[in-house]
Amino acid sequence: MARAVNIDVCVVCYDSEATLPALASSVVEHLPSGTRLLLWSNSAREELASAAHDLMTGLALAVEVFGDGSNLGFARACNRLAQSSDREWLLFLNPDAAVQSWPRGWRVPDGALVGPVVYLPDGRQQETFGPDRTLSYEFRQRLLRRKVQPAIPSVMVNVDFVSGAAILVRREDFLAMKGFDEAFFMYYEDIDLGRRWRQSGRPVVVDPRWTVTHIGGASSRAQPLAALIRSQRSAEQFHEKWTQTRLPFRAISFVEAFIKFSISLPFGRVGQVDRETQLKFIRSLKRQRKPKLPT
């Protein structure tokens, strides 16, 4: 059972000052007394330090800021926060997330990696847990559009992975697994962790009594091409690491990108991505070498 003062909330920040007050308020409201907030600065440290001071003053919340402002990526920054902690439990939260409910007297299964049910601000469920990402799954989801949203469970259930947007884990278990694979700058590091976790014999679970709201996509909307390329690169790394299927996955991605570009022609965009960005992404897929990320 998680003890009252034994949780560090670990948050990797990248120009995230605007959303931190809602996150911090939710921590004070829902989590046990004595919970501490650890922030890693992947962007300008001065602004984050100022925001942390405001949180400490306004909410009487213990806050510590780490990092020098260099962008280490999500996986590496999370691992540094885990190494900086001295508490029994780690709760990784995205900076644009907020806790909505937290079980009282919570007993977490031994060795478990735990995720909540996550909702978007409009109340829709976000896809933050589910089956492993196999090549056949990617084909069905990306080309056949057979995207099945996992149903909200009524009790704690085993899943293949939980999203890095919100994860609760015992610190010693996380460190024993060497945390997130730092080869992933961002994206797919949580799916990779879920697979390694299960292979070690530990459970990955979702508990519907723990709920979180998540805005999501702030950085990707600010830099859509960089987000597309980074997501593609991480997905290719994942499939190459586990099944040596990078090239077949790249082919699937190219067809999907071409279909999306075709859809964008009459409308000027597809989803949140404009036509020109989608075309640049297709060109990046055609290159054999790793594409250079936009600055």
C-alpha beads as a LAMMPS data file, in Angstrom:
LAMMPS data file: protein, C-alpha beads

295 atoms
294 bonds

1 atom types
1 bond types

-500.0 500.0 xlo xhi
-500.0 500.0 ylo yhi
-500.0 500.0 zlo zhi

Masses

1 110.0

Atoms # bond

1 1 1 0.000 0.000 0.000
2 1 1 1.316 3.452 -0.865
3 1 1 2.113 5.390 2.305
4 1 1 0.905 8.949 2.760
5 1 1 4.212 10.794 2.363
6 1 1 5.955 8.397 0.031
7 1 1 5.039 9.644 -3.446
8 1 1 6.976 11.878 -5.839
9 1 1 5.034 13.228 -8.805
10 1 1 7.520 13.402 -11.698
11 1 1 6.789 15.853 -14.520
12 1 1 8.909 16.496 -17.614
13 1 1 8.360 20.092 -18.724
14 1 1 8.862 21.732 -22.093
15 1 1 7.421 25.257 -22.106
16 1 1 4.777 23.883 -19.756
17 1 1 4.383 26.713 -17.260
18 1 1 0.796 27.525 -18.285
19 1 1 -0.592 24.077 -17.441
20 1 1 1.335 23.384 -14.232
21 1 1 -1.054 25.195 -11.832
22 1 1 -3.931 22.850 -12.739
23 1 1 -1.692 19.801 -12.322
24 1 1 -0.325 21.004 -8.996
25 1 1 -3.789 21.879 -7.675
26 1 1 -5.006 18.386 -8.535
27 1 1 -2.043 16.854 -6.700
28 1 1 -2.830 18.871 -3.565
29 1 1 -6.539 18.029 -3.782
30 1 1 -6.395 14.300 -4.502
31 1 1 -3.031 12.808 -3.534
32 1 1 -1.875 11.952 -0.005
33 1 1 -0.540 14.714 2.209
34 1 1 3.208 15.160 1.828
35 1 1 3.332 14.316 -1.872
36 1 1 6.153 16.193 -3.589
37 1 1 6.372 17.560 -7.136
38 1 1 9.596 16.987 -9.087
39 1 1 9.953 18.952 -12.326
40 1 1 12.530 18.359 -15.040
41 1 1 13.280 21.326 -17.266
42 1 1 13.626 20.366 -20.925
43 1 1 13.375 24.052 -21.897
44 1 1 14.105 27.425 -20.282
45 1 1 14.858 26.765 -16.623
46 1 1 14.294 30.360 -15.445
47 1 1 10.604 30.385 -16.370
48 1 1 10.052 26.975 -14.797
49 1 1 11.820 27.997 -11.590
50 1 1 9.570 31.022 -11.353
51 1 1 6.455 28.883 -11.901
52 1 1 7.668 26.406 -9.259
53 1 1 8.105 29.235 -6.750
54 1 1 4.535 30.384 -7.415
55 1 1 3.244 26.850 -6.817
56 1 1 5.127 26.509 -3.549
57 1 1 3.878 29.882 -2.365
58 1 1 0.278 29.555 -3.488
59 1 1 -0.347 25.870 -2.709
60 1 1 2.193 25.118 0.031
61 1 1 3.374 22.258 -2.172
62 1 1 6.943 20.980 -2.037
63 1 1 8.414 21.491 -5.524
64 1 1 11.918 20.798 -6.843
65 1 1 13.265 21.702 -10.281
66 1 1 15.967 19.651 -12.019
67 1 1 17.772 19.924 -15.359
68 1 1 19.635 22.776 -17.007
69 1 1 17.115 23.492 -19.762
70 1 1 18.722 21.158 -22.312
71 1 1 16.128 19.000 -24.044
72 1 1 16.963 15.432 -23.039
73 1 1 13.733 14.022 -24.420
74 1 1 10.947 12.442 -22.392
75 1 1 12.419 9.028 -21.595
76 1 1 15.805 10.244 -20.384
77 1 1 14.301 13.084 -18.328
78 1 1 11.866 10.680 -16.623
79 1 1 14.762 8.401 -15.713
80 1 1 16.703 11.325 -14.248
81 1 1 13.737 12.268 -12.088
82 1 1 13.424 8.683 -10.858
83 1 1 17.108 8.680 -9.955
84 1 1 16.682 12.001 -8.131
85 1 1 13.803 10.712 -6.022
86 1 1 14.195 9.002 -2.662
87 1 1 10.567 7.993 -2.196
88 1 1 8.873 4.631 -2.517
89 1 1 6.436 5.562 -5.278
90 1 1 6.802 7.488 -8.520
91 1 1 3.837 9.022 -10.303
92 1 1 4.773 10.169 -13.803
93 1 1 2.376 12.802 -15.141
94 1 1 2.415 14.846 -18.320
95 1 1 2.489 18.580 -17.552
96 1 1 -0.907 19.101 -19.199
97 1 1 -2.562 16.369 -17.122
98 1 1 -4.509 16.642 -13.861
99 1 1 -5.640 14.005 -11.375
100 1 1 -9.433 13.765 -11.091
101 1 1 -9.826 10.845 -8.685
102 1 1 -7.482 8.784 -6.521
103 1 1 -8.418 5.579 -4.654
104 1 1 -8.300 5.654 -0.879
105 1 1 -6.482 2.822 0.853
106 1 1 -5.083 1.776 -2.519
107 1 1 -3.381 -1.607 -2.656
108 1 1 -1.236 -1.905 -5.773
109 1 1 -0.352 -5.422 -7.008
110 1 1 3.250 -6.366 -6.281
111 1 1 5.580 -5.159 -9.005
112 1 1 2.779 -3.560 -11.023
113 1 1 3.018 -0.770 -13.560
114 1 1 -0.299 1.072 -13.083
115 1 1 -2.205 3.412 -15.352
116 1 1 -5.471 5.315 -14.909
117 1 1 -8.421 5.862 -17.202
118 1 1 -7.613 9.126 -18.993
119 1 1 -10.165 11.575 -20.354
120 1 1 -9.872 14.493 -22.750
121 1 1 -11.198 17.874 -21.580
122 1 1 -14.470 17.275 -23.487
123 1 1 -15.098 14.068 -21.524
124 1 1 -14.125 11.563 -24.208
125 1 1 -11.869 8.675 -23.216
126 1 1 -8.299 8.956 -24.495
127 1 1 -6.540 5.868 -25.821
128 1 1 -3.865 5.412 -23.156
129 1 1 -3.793 1.640 -22.672
130 1 1 -4.463 -1.477 -24.649
131 1 1 -2.839 -4.173 -26.770
132 1 1 0.791 -4.268 -27.813
133 1 1 1.835 -2.608 -31.072
134 1 1 2.557 -5.478 -33.453
135 1 1 3.078 -4.971 -37.179
136 1 1 -0.356 -6.479 -37.872
137 1 1 -1.920 -4.121 -35.342
138 1 1 -0.253 -1.140 -37.044
139 1 1 -1.555 -2.331 -40.434
140 1 1 -5.127 -2.711 -39.176
141 1 1 -5.088 0.607 -37.367
142 1 1 -3.265 2.752 -39.912
143 1 1 -4.530 1.387 -43.235
144 1 1 -7.769 -0.469 -42.493
145 1 1 -8.713 2.141 -39.850
146 1 1 -9.824 -0.616 -37.485
147 1 1 -9.030 1.382 -34.405
148 1 1 -10.790 -0.133 -31.413
149 1 1 -10.918 1.950 -28.251
150 1 1 -10.509 -0.340 -25.224
151 1 1 -13.615 -0.271 -23.061
152 1 1 -13.388 1.361 -19.651
153 1 1 -13.004 -1.514 -17.185
154 1 1 -15.129 -1.742 -14.056
155 1 1 -12.291 -3.267 -12.023
156 1 1 -8.491 -3.353 -12.222
157 1 1 -7.465 -5.263 -15.368
158 1 1 -4.245 -6.417 -17.017
159 1 1 -3.223 -4.692 -20.261
160 1 1 -0.163 -4.732 -22.513
161 1 1 0.889 -1.124 -21.886
162 1 1 -0.142 2.091 -20.168
163 1 1 0.630 5.556 -21.470
164 1 1 3.502 7.619 -20.139
165 1 1 0.990 10.441 -19.696
166 1 1 0.165 8.936 -16.282
167 1 1 1.962 6.000 -14.643
168 1 1 2.275 4.924 -11.015
169 1 1 5.124 2.570 -10.150
170 1 1 7.263 1.602 -7.207
171 1 1 10.603 3.353 -7.628
172 1 1 12.745 0.287 -6.937
173 1 1 10.848 -1.696 -9.585
174 1 1 11.250 1.093 -12.143
175 1 1 14.984 1.382 -11.486
176 1 1 15.399 -2.402 -11.541
177 1 1 13.974 -2.340 -15.090
178 1 1 16.357 0.547 -15.913
179 1 1 13.387 2.801 -16.524
180 1 1 12.419 3.922 -19.992
181 1 1 14.698 2.961 -22.877
182 1 1 16.572 6.198 -23.566
183 1 1 16.986 5.302 -27.231
184 1 1 13.436 6.654 -27.561
185 1 1 13.514 10.446 -27.486
186 1 1 9.752 10.576 -27.123
187 1 1 6.813 8.373 -28.211
188 1 1 6.668 4.554 -27.967
189 1 1 8.898 4.515 -24.870
190 1 1 5.820 3.601 -22.807
191 1 1 4.812 0.758 -25.134
192 1 1 8.384 -0.529 -25.033
193 1 1 8.371 -0.349 -21.223
194 1 1 5.099 -2.268 -21.082
195 1 1 6.544 -5.078 -23.176
196 1 1 9.719 -5.293 -21.105
197 1 1 7.672 -5.134 -17.900
198 1 1 5.477 -8.052 -18.920
199 1 1 8.441 -10.075 -20.126
200 1 1 9.979 -9.724 -16.656
201 1 1 6.869 -11.331 -15.157
202 1 1 5.491 -8.125 -13.677
203 1 1 1.876 -7.024 -14.289
204 1 1 0.767 -3.960 -16.248
205 1 1 -2.669 -2.858 -15.067
206 1 1 -5.307 -0.149 -15.415
207 1 1 -7.320 0.846 -12.359
208 1 1 -10.559 2.696 -13.267
209 1 1 -10.775 4.191 -9.772
210 1 1 -7.839 6.417 -10.723
211 1 1 -8.813 8.964 -13.365
212 1 1 -6.896 11.749 -15.063
213 1 1 -7.749 14.491 -17.532
214 1 1 -5.190 15.216 -20.229
215 1 1 -5.195 18.054 -22.728
216 1 1 -2.576 16.369 -24.901
217 1 1 -0.823 17.455 -28.066
218 1 1 0.345 20.921 -26.991
219 1 1 3.904 20.423 -28.231
220 1 1 2.782 18.565 -31.354
221 1 1 0.450 21.416 -32.308
222 1 1 3.294 23.904 -31.854
223 1 1 5.698 21.825 -33.989
224 1 1 3.569 19.385 -36.006
225 1 1 6.290 18.271 -38.439
226 1 1 8.788 17.606 -35.642
227 1 1 6.132 15.630 -33.773
228 1 1 5.289 13.515 -36.836
229 1 1 8.941 12.759 -37.543
230 1 1 9.765 11.960 -33.922
231 1 1 6.748 9.685 -33.617
232 1 1 7.696 7.905 -36.845
233 1 1 11.315 7.532 -35.789
234 1 1 10.338 6.082 -32.411
235 1 1 7.829 3.689 -33.981
236 1 1 10.488 2.451 -36.400
237 1 1 12.926 1.986 -33.508
238 1 1 10.307 0.006 -31.605
239 1 1 9.514 -2.367 -34.468
240 1 1 13.184 -2.827 -35.347
241 1 1 14.086 -3.507 -31.724
242 1 1 11.464 -6.176 -31.152
243 1 1 10.764 -7.803 -34.545
244 1 1 13.258 -6.317 -37.042
245 1 1 10.345 -4.999 -39.102
246 1 1 11.374 -1.367 -39.538
247 1 1 11.113 -1.380 -43.335
248 1 1 7.654 -3.030 -43.511
249 1 1 6.435 -0.574 -40.896
250 1 1 7.904 2.321 -42.877
251 1 1 5.989 1.080 -45.943
252 1 1 2.749 1.048 -43.965
253 1 1 3.473 4.565 -42.711
254 1 1 4.207 5.824 -46.223
255 1 1 0.898 4.515 -47.585
256 1 1 -0.960 5.997 -44.625
257 1 1 0.761 9.366 -45.084
258 1 1 -0.039 9.398 -48.815
259 1 1 -3.714 8.645 -48.108
260 1 1 -3.845 11.446 -45.564
261 1 1 -2.173 13.847 -47.989
262 1 1 -4.738 12.941 -50.650
263 1 1 -7.525 13.686 -48.186
264 1 1 -5.915 17.027 -47.348
265 1 1 -5.887 18.189 -50.990
266 1 1 -9.502 19.463 -51.111
267 1 1 -9.638 20.548 -47.454
268 1 1 -6.185 22.036 -46.888
269 1 1 -5.515 19.774 -43.912
270 1 1 -6.151 16.340 -42.474
271 1 1 -7.056 16.341 -38.794
272 1 1 -4.777 18.864 -37.098
273 1 1 -2.062 18.660 -39.771
274 1 1 -2.037 21.089 -42.695
275 1 1 -1.400 19.917 -46.245
276 1 1 2.120 21.360 -46.521
277 1 1 3.242 19.696 -43.290
278 1 1 1.824 16.372 -44.454
279 1 1 3.734 16.684 -47.738
280 1 1 6.986 17.431 -45.882
281 1 1 6.383 14.357 -43.743
282 1 1 5.969 12.185 -46.849
283 1 1 9.251 13.519 -48.208
284 1 1 10.968 12.660 -44.928
285 1 1 9.701 9.078 -45.226
286 1 1 11.197 8.750 -48.701
287 1 1 14.692 9.461 -47.395
288 1 1 16.724 6.441 -46.394
289 1 1 18.668 8.278 -43.729
290 1 1 17.133 9.660 -40.570
291 1 1 15.445 12.964 -41.405
292 1 1 16.744 16.102 -39.759
293 1 1 14.278 17.410 -37.215
294 1 1 13.001 20.960 -37.686
295 1 1 14.247 23.434 -35.102

Bonds

1 1 1 2
2 1 2 3
3 1 3 4
4 1 4 5
5 1 5 6
6 1 6 7
7 1 7 8
8 1 8 9
9 1 9 10
10 1 10 11
11 1 11 12
12 1 12 13
13 1 13 14
14 1 14 15
15 1 15 16
16 1 16 17
17 1 17 18
18 1 18 19
19 1 19 20
20 1 20 21
21 1 21 22
22 1 22 23
23 1 23 24
24 1 24 25
25 1 25 26
26 1 26 27
27 1 27 28
28 1 28 29
29 1 29 30
30 1 30 31
31 1 31 32
32 1 32 33
33 1 33 34
34 1 34 35
35 1 35 36
36 1 36 37
37 1 37 38
38 1 38 39
39 1 39 40
40 1 40 41
41 1 41 42
42 1 42 43
43 1 43 44
44 1 44 45
45 1 45 46
46 1 46 47
47 1 47 48
48 1 48 49
49 1 49 50
50 1 50 51
51 1 51 52
52 1 52 53
53 1 53 54
54 1 54 55
55 1 55 56
56 1 56 57
57 1 57 58
58 1 58 59
59 1 59 60
60 1 60 61
61 1 61 62
62 1 62 63
63 1 63 64
64 1 64 65
65 1 65 66
66 1 66 67
67 1 67 68
68 1 68 69
69 1 69 70
70 1 70 71
71 1 71 72
72 1 72 73
73 1 73 74
74 1 74 75
75 1 75 76
76 1 76 77
77 1 77 78
78 1 78 79
79 1 79 80
80 1 80 81
81 1 81 82
82 1 82 83
83 1 83 84
84 1 84 85
85 1 85 86
86 1 86 87
87 1 87 88
88 1 88 89
89 1 89 90
90 1 90 91
91 1 91 92
92 1 92 93
93 1 93 94
94 1 94 95
95 1 95 96
96 1 96 97
97 1 97 98
98 1 98 99
99 1 99 100
100 1 100 101
101 1 101 102
102 1 102 103
103 1 103 104
104 1 104 105
105 1 105 106
106 1 106 107
107 1 107 108
108 1 108 109
109 1 109 110
110 1 110 111
111 1 111 112
112 1 112 113
113 1 113 114
114 1 114 115
115 1 115 116
116 1 116 117
117 1 117 118
118 1 118 119
119 1 119 120
120 1 120 121
121 1 121 122
122 1 122 123
123 1 123 124
124 1 124 125
125 1 125 126
126 1 126 127
127 1 127 128
128 1 128 129
129 1 129 130
130 1 130 131
131 1 131 132
132 1 132 133
133 1 133 134
134 1 134 135
135 1 135 136
136 1 136 137
137 1 137 138
138 1 138 139
139 1 139 140
140 1 140 141
141 1 141 142
142 1 142 143
143 1 143 144
144 1 144 145
145 1 145 146
146 1 146 147
147 1 147 148
148 1 148 149
149 1 149 150
150 1 150 151
151 1 151 152
152 1 152 153
153 1 153 154
154 1 154 155
155 1 155 156
156 1 156 157
157 1 157 158
158 1 158 159
159 1 159 160
160 1 160 161
161 1 161 162
162 1 162 163
163 1 163 164
164 1 164 165
165 1 165 166
166 1 166 167
167 1 167 168
168 1 168 169
169 1 169 170
170 1 170 171
171 1 171 172
172 1 172 173
173 1 173 174
174 1 174 175
175 1 175 176
176 1 176 177
177 1 177 178
178 1 178 179
179 1 179 180
180 1 180 181
181 1 181 182
182 1 182 183
183 1 183 184
184 1 184 185
185 1 185 186
186 1 186 187
187 1 187 188
188 1 188 189
189 1 189 190
190 1 190 191
191 1 191 192
192 1 192 193
193 1 193 194
194 1 194 195
195 1 195 196
196 1 196 197
197 1 197 198
198 1 198 199
199 1 199 200
200 1 200 201
201 1 201 202
202 1 202 203
203 1 203 204
204 1 204 205
205 1 205 206
206 1 206 207
207 1 207 208
208 1 208 209
209 1 209 210
210 1 210 211
211 1 211 212
212 1 212 213
213 1 213 214
214 1 214 215
215 1 215 216
216 1 216 217
217 1 217 218
218 1 218 219
219 1 219 220
220 1 220 221
221 1 221 222
222 1 222 223
223 1 223 224
224 1 224 225
225 1 225 226
226 1 226 227
227 1 227 228
228 1 228 229
229 1 229 230
230 1 230 231
231 1 231 232
232 1 232 233
233 1 233 234
234 1 234 235
235 1 235 236
236 1 236 237
237 1 237 238
238 1 238 239
239 1 239 240
240 1 240 241
241 1 241 242
242 1 242 243
243 1 243 244
244 1 244 245
245 1 245 246
246 1 246 247
247 1 247 248
248 1 248 249
249 1 249 250
250 1 250 251
251 1 251 252
252 1 252 253
253 1 253 254
254 1 254 255
255 1 255 256
256 1 256 257
257 1 257 258
258 1 258 259
259 1 259 260
260 1 260 261
261 1 261 262
262 1 262 263
263 1 263 264
264 1 264 265
265 1 265 266
266 1 266 267
267 1 267 268
268 1 268 269
269 1 269 270
270 1 270 271
271 1 271 272
272 1 272 273
273 1 273 274
274 1 274 275
275 1 275 276
276 1 276 277
277 1 277 278
278 1 278 279
279 1 279 280
280 1 280 281
281 1 281 282
282 1 282 283
283 1 283 284
284 1 284 285
285 1 285 286
286 1 286 287
287 1 287 288
288 1 288 289
289 1 289 290
290 1 290 291
291 1 291 292
292 1 292 293
293 1 293 294
294 1 294 295
